[in-house]
Amino acid sequence: MKKYTNALVPIFVGSIVSVFGSVSAASAYTIYNKYTNWQQAVSGSPITFEDFSNPKFRTRKTVLPFSTGIVSTGYDGTQDNVIFGNLSWAVNVAGDLGVDGNLYQGWIEIPNADRTKYPTNFYNSITWTFPTAVQGFFGTFLDTANGAGLLLTFNYDDKTSESINFLDVVNLVNKDSTRTRSKPGPYTAGDVIFGITTGKRFTSMTFTSSPNPKYYENGFLVDNFYFAAAPPPPPSNVPAAPVPEPLTVLGTGIAIAFGKQFKQTYSKKKSKRL
């Protein structure tokens, strides 16, 4: 398998399409296909690593907070939002991606599923909430693009949101790679290592179905996930000088008027003496 050794840094920069259509074009993201380049981009900020290897969190139930403090929450569904261990097929299929068999797995579906045709009640969305505001992440993702299915939305701390289609990332980063899949079925090449930095601080990110997915249900696996804390927000405006109280202003005016009157009276007395 061809590994990611592309020397172009960053490999892609673009304005993210806003979910709500209200984000300025100045807000852009950068994608990296090498960890060292991403690490340099976030230099000076604390980096936290999650490998999903803690057996405490491996369960078929809703995932507890990850070891790093990330809280993964599924909405409008019952499965899957879990961590698995000893996934040998993932190691065999994507060994060059640094996968160790301990992975996070999420499944999402198009809202308002037909439960006769689609009996598995996957989530409409899954949100990862970070323990602190972040400026980007770097991770290993598997099976993210069985068709144009997975959308990732960044939820910024200024209450705006922007999205990126995983299939676009996969096609961009893996455009020169070929992958022999050992997992049965006509799967597309949806494995990708990449990092991203954004022009804003974001506190959570949400996985949903893209507007026109090829399949009704879409899954994804994550391993070796890093996130970088965002620099603190700039200080607020310097407080303006306090506005004098009304009585103070009035008192100052009276003092000025009295002083003027005193000066005129004194001048008249002085001229009479002369």
SEGULUM-412565 format. One line per 5 residues: number of its first residue (from 1); their letters; for each residue x, y, z of N, C-alpha, C. Coordinates in Angstrom, 1 decimal, decimal comma, always signed. Layout:
BEGIN
NUM	A	X Y Z X Y Z X Y Z | ...
END
This chain:
BEGIN
1	MKKYT	+0,8 -1,2 +0,0 +0,0 +0,0 +0,0 +0,9 +1,3 +0,0 | +0,5 +2,2 -0,7 +1,2 +3,5 -0,8 +0,9 +4,3 +0,4 | +2,0 +4,7 +1,1 +1,8 +5,5 +2,3 +1,8 +7,0 +1,9 | +1,4 +7,8 +2,9 +1,2 +9,2 +2,6 +2,5 +10,0 +2,8 | +3,2 +10,2 +1,7 +4,5 +10,9 +1,8 +4,5 +12,2 +1,0
6	NALVP	+3,3 +12,7 +0,6 +3,2 +13,9 -0,2 +3,8 +15,0 +0,6 | +4,8 +15,7 -0,1 +5,5 +16,8 +0,6 +4,8 +18,1 +0,5 | +3,6 +18,2 -0,1 +2,9 +19,5 -0,2 +2,3 +19,8 +1,1 | +2,6 +21,0 +1,6 +2,1 +21,4 +2,9 +1,7 +22,8 +2,9 | +0,4 +23,2 +3,2 -0,7 +22,2 +3,3 -1,1 +21,7 +2,0
11	IFVGS	-1,9 +20,6 +2,0 -2,3 +20,0 +0,7 -3,6 +20,7 +0,2 | -4,3 +21,3 +1,0 -5,5 +21,9 +0,5 -6,0 +23,0 +1,5 | -6,4 +24,1 +0,9 -6,9 +25,2 +1,7 -8,2 +25,7 +1,0 | -9,3 +25,9 +1,7 -10,5 +26,3 +1,1 -11,5 +26,9 +2,1 | -12,4 +27,6 +1,6 -13,5 +28,1 +2,5 -14,5 +27,0 +2,7
16	IVSVF	-14,8 +26,7 +3,9 -15,8 +25,7 +4,2 -17,2 +26,2 +3,9 | -18,0 +25,3 +3,4 -19,4 +25,7 +3,1 -20,2 +25,7 +4,4 | -20,8 +26,8 +4,7 -21,5 +26,9 +6,0 -22,8 +26,2 +5,9 | -23,1 +25,5 +7,0 -24,4 +24,8 +7,1 -25,6 +25,8 +7,0 | -25,4 +26,9 +7,7 -26,4 +27,9 +7,8 -26,2 +29,1 +6,8
21	GSVSA	-25,2 +29,0 +6,0 -24,9 +30,0 +5,0 -24,6 +31,4 +5,5 | -24,0 +31,5 +6,7 -23,8 +32,8 +7,3 -22,4 +33,0 +7,7 | -21,5 +32,1 +7,3 -20,1 +32,3 +7,7 -19,3 +33,1 +6,7 | -18,5 +34,0 +7,1 -17,7 +34,8 +6,2 -16,7 +34,0 +5,4 | -16,3 +34,4 +4,2 -15,3 +33,7 +3,4 -14,0 +33,7 +4,0
26	ASAYT	-13,7 +34,6 +5,0 -12,4 +34,7 +5,6 -12,1 +33,5 +6,5 | -13,1 +32,8 +6,9 -12,9 +31,6 +7,7 -12,6 +30,4 +6,8 | -11,4 +29,9 +6,9 -10,9 +28,8 +6,0 -10,3 +27,7 +6,8 | -10,2 +26,5 +6,2 -9,5 +25,4 +6,8 -8,3 +25,0 +6,0 | -7,4 +24,3 +6,7 -6,3 +23,7 +6,0 -6,2 +22,2 +6,3
31	IYNKY	-5,9 +21,4 +5,3 -5,8 +19,9 +5,5 -4,4 +19,5 +5,3 | -3,9 +18,6 +6,2 -2,6 +18,1 +6,2 -2,6 +16,6 +6,1 | -1,7 +16,0 +5,3 -1,6 +14,5 +5,2 -0,4 +13,9 +5,9 | +0,4 +14,8 +6,6 +1,5 +14,3 +7,4 +1,4 +14,9 +8,8 | +1,5 +14,0 +9,8 +1,4 +14,5 +11,2 +2,4 +15,6 +11,6
36	TNWQQ	+3,6 +15,4 +11,1 +4,7 +16,4 +11,5 +4,3 +17,8 +11,0 | +3,7 +17,9 +9,8 +3,3 +19,2 +9,3 +2,1 +19,8 +10,0 | +1,2 +18,9 +10,4 +0,1 +19,4 +11,2 +0,6 +19,9 +12,6 | +1,5 +19,1 +13,2 +2,1 +19,4 +14,5 +2,8 +20,8 +14,4 | +3,5 +21,0 +13,3 +4,1 +22,3 +13,2 +3,1 +23,5 +13,1
41	AVSGS	+2,0 +23,2 +12,4 +1,0 +24,2 +12,2 +0,4 +24,6 +13,6 | +0,3 +23,7 +14,5 -0,3 +24,0 +15,8 +0,8 +24,2 +16,9 | +2,0 +24,5 +16,5 +3,1 +24,6 +17,4 +2,8 +25,6 +18,5 | +3,2 +25,2 +19,7 +3,0 +26,1 +20,8 +1,7 +25,8 +21,6 | +0,8 +25,0 +21,0 -0,4 +24,6 +21,7 -0,3 +23,2 +22,2
46	PITFE	-0,9 +22,9 +23,4 -0,9 +21,6 +23,9 -1,6 +20,6 +23,0 | -1,0 +19,4 +22,8 -1,6 +18,4 +21,9 -2,0 +17,2 +22,8 | -3,2 +16,7 +22,7 -3,7 +15,6 +23,4 -3,9 +14,4 +22,5 | -3,5 +13,2 +23,0 -3,6 +12,0 +22,1 -4,6 +11,0 +22,7 | -5,5 +10,5 +21,8 -6,5 +9,4 +22,2 -6,3 +8,2 +21,3
51	DFSNP	-6,0 +7,0 +21,9 -5,9 +5,8 +21,1 -7,0 +4,8 +21,3 | -8,0 +5,1 +22,1 -9,1 +4,3 +22,4 -8,8 +2,9 +22,9 | -7,6 +2,8 +23,6 -7,2 +1,5 +24,1 -7,6 +1,2 +25,5 | -8,2 +2,1 +26,2 -8,6 +1,9 +27,6 -9,8 +0,9 +27,6 | -9,7 -0,3 +28,1 -10,8 -1,3 +28,1 -12,0 -0,8 +28,9
56	KFRTR	-11,9 +0,2 +29,8 -13,0 +0,7 +30,5 -14,1 +1,2 +29,6 | -13,8 +1,7 +28,4 -14,7 +2,3 +27,6 -15,2 +1,4 +26,4 | -14,8 +0,2 +26,4 -15,2 -0,7 +25,3 -16,5 -1,3 +25,7 | -17,6 -1,0 +25,0 -18,9 -1,4 +25,3 -19,8 -1,3 +24,1 | -20,9 -2,0 +24,1 -21,9 -1,8 +23,0 -22,9 -0,7 +23,4
61	KTVLP	-22,8 -0,2 +24,6 -23,7 +0,9 +25,0 -23,1 +2,2 +24,6 | -23,8 +3,3 +24,8 -23,3 +4,6 +24,5 -22,0 +4,9 +25,2 | -21,1 +5,4 +24,4 -19,7 +5,6 +25,0 -19,7 +6,6 +26,1 | -18,9 +6,2 +27,1 -18,6 +7,2 +28,2 -17,6 +8,2 +27,7 | -17,3 +9,2 +28,5 -16,3 +10,1 +28,0 -15,0 +9,4 +27,7
66	FSTGI	-14,3 +9,7 +26,6 -13,0 +9,1 +26,3 -12,0 +9,4 +27,3 | -10,9 +8,7 +27,3 -9,8 +8,9 +28,2 -9,3 +10,3 +28,2 | -9,4 +11,0 +27,1 -8,9 +12,3 +27,0 -10,0 +13,4 +27,4 | -11,2 +12,9 +27,8 -12,2 +13,9 +28,2 -13,2 +14,2 +27,1 | -13,0 +13,7 +25,9 -14,0 +13,9 +24,8 -15,3 +13,2 +25,2
71	VSTGY	-16,4 +13,9 +25,0 -17,7 +13,3 +25,3 -18,4 +13,0 +23,9 | -18,6 +11,8 +23,6 -19,3 +11,4 +22,3 -20,8 +11,1 +22,6 | -21,6 +11,9 +22,0 -23,1 +11,8 +22,2 -23,8 +11,5 +20,9 | -24,6 +10,4 +20,9 -25,5 +10,2 +19,7 -26,9 +10,7 +20,0 | -27,5 +11,2 +18,9 -28,8 +11,9 +19,0 -29,8 +11,1 +18,1
76	DGTQD	-31,0 +10,9 +18,6 -32,1 +10,3 +17,9 -31,7 +9,0 +17,3 | -31,3 +8,0 +18,2 -31,0 +6,7 +17,7 -30,5 +5,9 +18,9 | -30,2 +4,6 +18,7 -29,8 +3,7 +19,8 -28,4 +3,1 +19,6 | -27,9 +3,0 +18,4 -26,6 +2,4 +18,1 -26,1 +2,8 +16,7 | -24,8 +2,9 +16,5 -23,7 +2,6 +17,4 -22,9 +3,8 +17,7
81	NVIFG	-22,4 +3,9 +18,9 -21,5 +5,0 +19,4 -20,6 +4,4 +20,4 | -19,7 +3,6 +19,9 -19,0 +2,6 +20,8 -17,5 +2,6 +20,5 | -16,8 +1,9 +21,5 -15,4 +1,6 +21,3 -15,2 +0,1 +21,3 | -14,5 -0,4 +20,3 -14,2 -1,8 +20,2 -12,7 -2,1 +20,4 | -12,5 -3,4 +20,8 -11,1 -3,8 +21,0 -10,8 -5,0 +20,2
86	NLSWA	-9,5 -5,2 +19,8 -9,1 -6,5 +19,1 -9,8 -6,7 +17,8 | -9,9 -5,6 +17,0 -10,5 -5,7 +15,7 -9,5 -6,1 +14,6 | -9,3 -7,4 +14,5 -8,2 -7,9 +13,7 -8,4 -7,5 +12,2 | -9,6 -7,5 +11,7 -9,8 -7,2 +10,3 -9,3 -5,8 +10,0 | -9,5 -4,8 +11,0 -9,1 -3,5 +10,8 -7,6 -3,4 +10,7
91	VNVAG	-6,9 -4,2 +11,5 -5,4 -4,2 +11,5 -4,9 -4,8 +10,2 | -5,6 -5,9 +9,7 -5,1 -6,5 +8,5 -5,4 -5,6 +7,3 | -6,5 -4,9 +7,3 -6,9 -4,1 +6,1 -6,1 -2,8 +6,1 | -5,8 -2,2 +7,2 -5,2 -0,9 +7,2 -4,0 -0,8 +8,2 | -3,2 -1,8 +8,1 -2,0 -1,8 +9,0 -1,1 -0,7 +8,8
96	DLGVD	-1,0 -0,2 +7,6 -0,1 +1,0 +7,4 -0,7 +2,3 +7,9 | -1,9 +2,3 +8,4 -2,4 +3,5 +8,9 -2,2 +3,6 +10,4 | -1,5 +2,7 +11,0 -1,2 +2,8 +12,4 -2,4 +2,3 +13,3 | -3,3 +1,5 +12,7 -4,4 +1,0 +13,5 -3,9 -0,2 +14,4 | -4,3 -0,2 +15,6 -3,9 -1,2 +16,6 -5,0 -2,2 +17,0
101	GNLYQ	-6,2 -2,0 +16,4 -7,3 -2,9 +16,7 -8,3 -2,4 +17,8 | -7,9 -1,3 +18,4 -8,8 -0,6 +19,4 -9,3 +0,7 +18,8 | -10,6 +0,6 +18,4 -11,1 +1,7 +17,6 -12,5 +2,2 +18,1 | -12,7 +3,5 +17,8 -14,1 +4,0 +18,0 -14,9 +3,7 +16,7 | -16,2 +3,4 +16,9 -17,1 +3,2 +15,8 -18,3 +4,0 +16,0
106	GWIEI	-18,7 +4,7 +14,9 -20,0 +5,4 +14,9 -20,8 +5,1 +13,7 | -22,1 +5,0 +13,8 -23,0 +4,8 +12,6 -24,0 +5,9 +12,7 | -24,3 +6,5 +11,5 -25,3 +7,5 +11,3 -26,3 +7,1 +10,2 | -27,4 +7,7 +10,2 -28,4 +7,4 +9,1 -29,1 +8,7 +8,7 | -29,8 +8,7 +7,6 -30,6 +9,8 +7,2 -31,8 +9,9 +8,2
111	PNADR	-32,1 +11,0 +8,7 -33,2 +11,2 +9,6 -34,5 +10,6 +9,1 | -35,4 +10,2 +10,0 -36,8 +9,7 +9,6 -36,7 +8,4 +8,8 | -35,9 +7,5 +9,3 -35,7 +6,2 +8,6 -37,0 +5,4 +8,6 | -37,1 +4,6 +7,5 -38,2 +3,7 +7,3 -37,8 +2,4 +8,1 | -38,4 +2,2 +9,3 -38,0 +1,1 +10,1 -38,3 -0,3 +9,6
116	TKYPT	-39,2 -0,3 +8,6 -39,4 -1,6 +7,9 -38,3 -2,0 +7,0 | -37,8 -1,0 +6,3 -36,7 -1,2 +5,4 -35,3 -1,2 +6,1 | -35,2 -0,3 +7,1 -34,0 -0,1 +7,8 -34,2 -0,3 +9,3 | -34,2 -1,6 +9,8 -34,6 -1,9 +11,1 -33,6 -1,5 +12,2 | -32,3 -1,3 +11,8 -31,3 -0,9 +12,8 -31,4 +0,6 +13,1
121	NFYNS	-31,6 +1,0 +14,3 -31,8 +2,4 +14,7 -30,5 +3,1 +15,0 | -29,8 +3,5 +13,9 -28,6 +4,2 +14,1 -28,9 +5,7 +14,4 | -27,9 +6,4 +14,8 -28,1 +7,8 +15,2 -28,3 +8,7 +14,0 | -29,1 +9,8 +14,2 -29,2 +10,8 +13,2 -27,9 +11,7 +13,1 | -27,3 +11,8 +14,3 -26,0 +12,5 +14,4 -25,2 +12,1 +15,6
126	ITWTF	-23,9 +12,3 +15,6 -23,0 +12,0 +16,7 -22,1 +13,2 +16,9 | -22,1 +13,7 +18,1 -21,3 +14,9 +18,4 -20,2 +14,6 +19,4 | -19,0 +15,0 +19,0 -17,8 +14,9 +19,9 -17,6 +16,3 +20,5 | -17,7 +16,4 +21,9 -17,5 +17,6 +22,6 -16,1 +17,6 +23,3 | -15,3 +18,5 +23,0 -13,9 +18,5 +23,5 -13,9 +19,1 +24,9
131	PTAVQ	-12,9 +18,7 +25,7 -12,8 +19,2 +27,1 -12,3 +20,7 +27,1 | -11,8 +21,2 +25,9 -11,4 +22,6 +25,8 -11,6 +23,0 +24,4 | -11,6 +24,3 +24,1 -11,7 +24,7 +22,7 -10,5 +24,3 +22,0 | -10,6 +23,9 +20,7 -9,5 +23,4 +19,9 -9,4 +24,1 +18,6 | -8,2 +24,0 +18,0 -8,0 +24,6 +16,7 -7,8 +23,6 +15,6
136	GFFGT	-7,8 +22,3 +15,9 -7,7 +21,3 +14,9 -7,5 +20,0 +15,5 | -7,5 +19,0 +14,6 -7,2 +17,6 +15,0 -6,5 +16,9 +13,9 | -5,9 +15,7 +14,3 -5,3 +14,8 +13,3 -5,6 +13,4 +13,7 | -6,1 +12,6 +12,7 -6,5 +11,2 +13,1 -6,5 +10,3 +11,9 | -6,7 +9,0 +12,3 -6,8 +7,9 +11,4 -8,3 +7,5 +11,3
141	FLDTA	-8,9 +7,6 +10,1 -10,3 +7,3 +9,8 -10,4 +6,1 +8,8 | -11,3 +5,2 +9,2 -11,6 +4,0 +8,3 -13,0 +4,0 +7,9 | -13,3 +3,5 +6,7 -14,6 +3,3 +6,2 -15,5 +4,5 +6,3 | -14,9 +5,6 +5,9 -15,7 +6,9 +6,0 -16,4 +7,3 +4,7 | -16,2 +6,5 +3,6 -16,7 +7,0 +2,4 -17,3 +5,9 +1,5
146	NGAGL	-18,2 +5,1 +2,1 -18,9 +4,1 +1,3 -20,0 +4,9 +0,5 | -19,6 +5,6 -0,5 -20,4 +6,6 -1,1 -20,3 +7,9 -0,5 | -20,9 +8,9 -1,0 -20,8 +10,3 -0,5 -21,7 +10,4 +0,7 | -21,2 +9,8 +1,9 -22,1 +9,7 +3,0 -21,9 +10,5 +4,2 | -20,6 +10,8 +4,6 -20,3 +11,4 +5,9 -20,0 +12,8 +5,8
151	LLTFN	-20,6 +13,6 +6,6 -20,4 +15,1 +6,7 -19,9 +15,4 +8,1 | -18,9 +16,2 +8,2 -18,3 +16,6 +9,5 -18,5 +18,1 +9,6 | -19,1 +18,5 +10,7 -19,4 +19,9 +11,0 -18,7 +20,4 +12,2 | -18,0 +21,6 +12,1 -17,3 +22,2 +13,2 -18,2 +23,2 +13,8 | -18,4 +23,1 +15,1 -19,3 +24,0 +15,9 -18,4 +25,0 +16,6
156	YDDKT	-18,3 +26,2 +16,1 -17,4 +27,2 +16,6 -18,0 +27,9 +17,9 | -17,1 +28,4 +18,7 -17,5 +29,1 +19,9 -18,1 +30,4 +19,7 | -18,2 +30,9 +18,4 -18,9 +32,1 +18,2 -20,3 +31,8 +17,6 | -20,7 +30,5 +17,8 -22,1 +30,1 +17,5 -22,3 +29,9 +16,0 | -21,3 +29,9 +15,2 -21,4 +29,5 +13,8 -21,0 +28,1 +13,5
161	SESIN	-21,3 +27,5 +12,4 -20,9 +26,2 +12,1 -20,5 +26,1 +10,6 | -19,5 +25,2 +10,3 -19,1 +25,0 +9,0 -18,9 +23,5 +8,8 | -19,1 +23,0 +7,5 -19,0 +21,6 +7,3 -18,0 +21,2 +6,2 | -17,6 +20,0 +6,2 -16,7 +19,4 +5,2 -17,1 +18,0 +4,9 | -17,1 +17,6 +3,6 -17,5 +16,3 +3,2 -16,3 +15,3 +3,2
166	FLDVV	-16,5 +14,2 +4,0 -15,4 +13,3 +4,1 -15,0 +12,7 +2,8 | -15,9 +12,5 +1,9 -15,5 +11,9 +0,6 -14,6 +12,8 -0,2 | -14,7 +14,1 -0,1 -13,8 +15,0 -0,7 -12,4 +14,9 -0,1 | -12,3 +14,7 +1,2 -11,0 +14,6 +1,9 -10,4 +13,3 +1,4 | -11,2 +12,2 +1,4 -10,6 +10,9 +1,0 -10,1 +10,9 -0,4
171	NLVNK	-10,9 +11,5 -1,3 -10,4 +11,6 -2,7 -9,2 +12,4 -2,9 | -9,1 +13,5 -2,1 -7,9 +14,4 -2,2 -6,7 +13,7 -1,6 | -6,8 +13,2 -0,4 -5,6 +12,6 +0,3 -5,1 +11,3 -0,4 | -6,1 +10,5 -0,8 -5,8 +9,2 -1,3 -5,9 +9,1 -2,8 | -5,8 +10,2 -3,5 -6,0 +10,2 -5,0 -4,9 +9,3 -5,7
176	DSTRT	-3,8 +9,1 -5,1 -2,7 +8,3 -5,8 -2,6 +6,9 -5,1 | -3,4 +6,6 -4,2 -3,2 +5,3 -3,5 -4,3 +4,3 -4,0 | -3,9 +3,0 -3,9 -4,8 +1,9 -4,2 -4,8 +1,0 -3,0 | -6,0 +0,5 -2,6 -6,1 -0,3 -1,4 -6,9 -1,6 -1,7 | -6,2 -2,7 -1,4 -6,9 -4,0 -1,5 -7,7 -4,2 -0,2
181	RSKPG	-9,0 -4,3 -0,3 -9,8 -4,5 +0,8 -10,0 -6,0 +1,1 | -9,8 -6,5 +2,3 -10,0 -7,8 +2,6 -11,4 -8,0 +3,2 | -12,1 -6,9 +3,6 -13,4 -7,0 +4,1 -14,4 -7,3 +3,0 | -15,3 -8,2 +3,1 -16,2 -8,6 +2,0 -17,1 -7,4 +1,6 | -17,5 -7,4 +0,4 -18,4 -6,4 -0,1 -17,7 -5,4 -1,0
186	PYTAG	-18,5 -4,7 -1,8 -18,0 -3,7 -2,8 -17,7 -2,3 -2,1 | -16,8 -2,3 -1,2 -16,5 -1,1 -0,5 -15,6 -0,2 -1,3 | -15,8 +1,1 -1,1 -14,9 +2,1 -1,8 -13,7 +2,4 -0,8 | -12,7 +3,0 -1,3 -11,5 +3,3 -0,5 -11,8 +4,4 +0,4 | -12,3 +4,1 +1,6 -12,6 +5,2 +2,6 -11,7 +5,4 +3,7
191	DVIFG	-10,5 +4,8 +3,6 -9,5 +4,9 +4,7 -8,6 +6,2 +4,5 | -8,4 +7,0 +5,5 -7,6 +8,2 +5,3 -7,0 +8,6 +6,6 | -5,8 +9,1 +6,5 -5,1 +9,8 +7,6 -5,0 +11,3 +7,2 | -5,5 +12,1 +8,1 -5,4 +13,5 +7,7 -5,6 +14,4 +9,0 | -5,1 +15,6 +8,9 -5,3 +16,6 +10,0 -5,9 +17,8 +9,4
196	ITTGK	-6,5 +18,6 +10,3 -7,1 +19,9 +9,8 -6,9 +21,0 +10,9 | -6,7 +22,2 +10,4 -6,7 +23,3 +11,3 -7,7 +24,3 +10,8 | -8,3 +25,1 +11,6 -9,3 +26,0 +11,2 -9,0 +27,4 +11,7 | -9,6 +28,4 +11,1 -9,3 +29,8 +11,4 -10,1 +30,2 +12,7 | -10,9 +29,4 +13,3 -11,6 +29,7 +14,5 -11,5 +28,6 +15,5
201	RFTSM	-11,8 +29,0 +16,8 -11,9 +28,0 +17,9 -13,2 +27,2 +17,8 | -13,1 +25,9 +17,9 -14,3 +25,1 +17,9 -14,3 +24,2 +19,2 | -15,5 +24,0 +19,7 -15,6 +23,3 +21,0 -16,2 +21,9 +20,8 | -16,8 +21,6 +19,6 -17,3 +20,3 +19,3 -17,4 +20,1 +17,8 | -17,5 +18,9 +17,4 -17,8 +18,6 +16,0 -18,8 +17,5 +15,8
206	TFTSS	-19,6 +17,5 +14,8 -20,7 +16,7 +14,6 -20,6 +15,9 +13,3 | -20,9 +14,6 +13,4 -20,9 +13,7 +12,2 -22,4 +13,5 +11,9 | -22,7 +13,7 +10,6 -24,0 +13,5 +10,1 -24,0 +13,0 +8,7 | -25,1 +12,6 +8,1 -25,1 +12,2 +6,7 -25,1 +13,5 +5,8 | -24,3 +13,3 +4,7 -24,3 +14,4 +3,8 -25,6 +14,6 +3,1
211	PNPKY	-25,9 +15,7 +2,5 -27,2 +16,0 +1,9 -27,7 +14,9 +0,9 | -26,7 +14,3 +0,1 -27,1 +13,3 -0,9 -26,3 +12,1 -0,8 | -26,4 +11,3 +0,3 -25,6 +10,1 +0,5 -26,0 +9,0 -0,5 | -25,0 +8,2 -0,8 -25,3 +7,0 -1,6 -26,0 +5,9 -0,9 | -25,8 +5,8 +0,4 -26,4 +4,8 +1,2 -27,2 +5,5 +2,3
216	YENGF	-28,2 +4,8 +2,8 -29,1 +5,3 +3,9 -28,3 +5,4 +5,2 | -27,4 +4,4 +5,4 -26,7 +4,3 +6,7 -25,2 +4,4 +6,4 | -24,5 +5,1 +7,2 -23,0 +5,3 +7,0 -22,3 +5,2 +8,3 | -21,2 +4,3 +8,3 -20,4 +4,1 +9,4 -19,0 +4,7 +9,3 | -18,3 +4,8 +10,4 -16,9 +5,3 +10,4 -16,2 +4,8 +11,6
221	LVDNF	-14,9 +4,6 +11,5 -14,0 +4,1 +12,5 -12,9 +5,2 +12,7 | -12,5 +5,4 +14,0 -11,4 +6,3 +14,3 -10,4 +5,7 +15,2 | -9,1 +6,0 +14,9 -8,0 +5,5 +15,7 -6,9 +6,6 +15,8 | -6,1 +6,6 +16,8 -4,9 +7,5 +16,9 -5,3 +8,9 +16,6 | -6,1 +9,5 +17,5 -6,7 +10,8 +17,3 -6,0 +11,8 +18,2
226	YFAAA	-5,6 +12,9 +17,6 -4,9 +14,0 +18,3 -5,8 +15,3 +18,2 | -5,8 +16,1 +19,2 -6,4 +17,4 +19,1 -5,5 +18,4 +19,8 | -5,5 +19,6 +19,2 -4,7 +20,7 +19,7 -5,5 +21,8 +20,3 | -5,2 +22,2 +21,5 -6,0 +23,3 +22,2 -5,8 +24,6 +21,4 | -6,9 +25,3 +21,4 -6,8 +26,6 +20,7 -6,2 +27,7 +21,6
231	PPPPP	-5,5 +28,7 +21,0 -5,0 +29,8 +21,9 -6,2 +30,5 +22,6 | -5,9 +31,1 +23,7 -7,0 +31,8 +24,4 -7,6 +32,9 +23,5 | -8,8 +33,3 +23,6 -9,4 +34,4 +22,8 -8,7 +35,7 +23,1 | -8,7 +36,6 +22,2 -8,0 +37,9 +22,5 -8,8 +38,6 +23,6 | -8,0 +39,4 +24,3 -8,7 +40,2 +25,4 -9,8 +41,1 +24,9
236	SNVPA	-10,8 +41,3 +25,7 -11,9 +42,2 +25,3 -11,3 +43,6 +25,3 | -12,1 +44,6 +24,7 -11,7 +45,9 +24,6 -11,3 +46,5 +25,9 | -10,3 +47,4 +25,9 -9,9 +48,0 +27,2 -11,0 +48,9 +27,7 | -11,4 +48,7 +29,0 -12,5 +49,5 +29,5 -12,3 +51,0 +29,3 | -13,4 +51,7 +28,9 -13,3 +53,1 +28,7 -13,2 +53,8 +30,1
241	APVPE	-12,7 +55,1 +30,1 -12,6 +55,9 +31,3 -14,0 +56,0 +31,9 | -14,1 +55,9 +33,2 -15,4 +56,0 +33,8 -16,1 +57,3 +33,5 | -17,4 +57,3 +33,3 -18,2 +58,5 +33,0 -18,5 +59,1 +34,3 | -18,2 +60,4 +34,5 -18,5 +61,1 +35,8 -20,0 +61,0 +36,1 | -20,3 +60,9 +37,4 -21,6 +60,9 +37,9 -22,3 +62,3 +37,6
246	PLTVL	-23,6 +62,3 +37,3 -24,3 +63,6 +37,0 -24,0 +64,7 +38,1 | -24,0 +64,4 +39,4 -23,7 +65,4 +40,4 -22,3 +65,9 +40,3 | -21,4 +65,0 +39,9 -20,0 +65,4 +39,8 -19,9 +66,4 +38,6 | -20,5 +66,2 +37,5 -20,5 +67,1 +36,4 -21,1 +68,4 +36,8 | -22,3 +68,3 +37,5 -22,9 +69,6 +37,9 -22,0 +70,4 +38,9
251	GTGIA	-21,4 +69,6 +39,8 -20,5 +70,3 +40,7 -19,3 +71,0 +40,1 | -18,8 +70,3 +39,0 -17,7 +70,9 +38,3 -18,1 +72,2 +37,6 | -19,3 +72,1 +37,0 -19,8 +73,3 +36,3 -20,0 +74,5 +37,2 | -20,5 +74,2 +38,4 -20,8 +75,3 +39,4 -19,4 +75,9 +39,8 | -18,4 +75,0 +40,0 -17,1 +75,5 +40,5 -16,5 +76,4 +39,4
256	IAFGK	-16,6 +76,0 +38,2 -16,1 +76,8 +37,1 -16,8 +78,2 +37,0 | -18,1 +78,2 +37,1 -18,9 +79,4 +37,1 -18,5 +80,3 +38,3 | -18,4 +79,7 +39,5 -18,0 +80,5 +40,7 -16,6 +81,1 +40,5 | -15,7 +80,3 +40,0 -14,3 +80,8 +39,8 -14,3 +81,9 +38,8 | -15,1 +81,9 +37,8 -15,2 +83,0 +36,8 -15,7 +84,2 +37,4
261	QFKQT	-16,8 +84,1 +38,2 -17,4 +85,2 +38,9 -16,4 +85,9 +39,9 | -15,7 +85,0 +40,6 -14,8 +85,5 +41,6 -13,7 +86,3 +40,9 | -13,2 +85,8 +39,8 -12,1 +86,5 +39,0 -12,6 +87,9 +38,6 | -13,9 +88,0 +38,1 -14,4 +89,2 +37,6 -14,5 +90,2 +38,7 | -15,0 +89,8 +39,9 -15,2 +90,7 +41,1 -13,9 +91,2 +41,6
266	YSKKK	-12,9 +90,3 +41,6 -11,6 +90,6 +42,1 -10,9 +91,7 +41,2 | -11,2 +91,5 +39,9 -10,6 +92,5 +38,9 -11,2 +93,9 +39,1 | -12,5 +94,0 +39,3 -13,2 +95,2 +39,5 -12,6 +96,0 +40,7 | -12,5 +95,2 +41,9 -12,0 +95,8 +43,1 -10,6 +96,3 +42,9 | -9,8 +95,6 +42,2 -8,4 +96,0 +42,0 -8,3 +97,2 +41,1
271	SKRL	-9,2 +97,4 +40,1 -9,2 +98,5 +39,3 -9,6 +99,8 +40,0 | -10,5 +99,7 +41,0 -11,0 +100,8 +41,8 -9,9 +101,4 +42,7 | -9,0 +100,4 +43,3 -7,9 +100,8 +44,1 -6,9 +101,6 +43,3 | -6,8 +101,3 +42,0 -5,8 +102,0 +41,2 -6,4 +103,4 +40,8
END
